[in-house]
């Protein structure tokens, strides 16, 4: 398993090693000792899975605030996504910046997104299934969001606003400039 920092060092990309033969493949997607050696020491408490039928479905940008702030470990089990993490930690040298990586079922790549970041994705293929671990259970009172296409973020989404399939909630999320300082950089 290879774990590397992205351009925002707190966000890490994980590429498991696939062992294949005529039957298919095997890959280890999580190992507490290997993750801990890379500085990822979360206690995962919940696994989530979503299926998005149409290509161009956008989910996010979502996050939870204290006392239920979540770290996430995202992977694709069918299809492909552009996965995005936005730094919301006030005082961080990368505040308001983002990481965008392609995750595919075939490649097995994963993205670790720590608490203090908004997370979202756009499907690059129809019938895309995404699985992710979270470090805190869903807490509706702490559930927040950020506008997916806020121009201040500069995210190069693979869909236009007219093409994107979003929930009504995600279409109405606030801009970065309108968010309170939910997180601070330590």
Secondary structure, DSSP 4 states (H G I P E B T S, - for coil): -EEEE-SSTTSEEEEPPEEEETTEEEE----HHHHHHTT------EEEEEEE-STTBEEEEEEE-TTS---EEEEEEESEEEEEEEE-EET-TTTT-EEEEEEETTT-EEEEE-TTEEEEEEESSSSEEEEEEESS---GGGEEE--TT-GGG----SS-TTT-B--HHHHTPPPGGGS---EE--
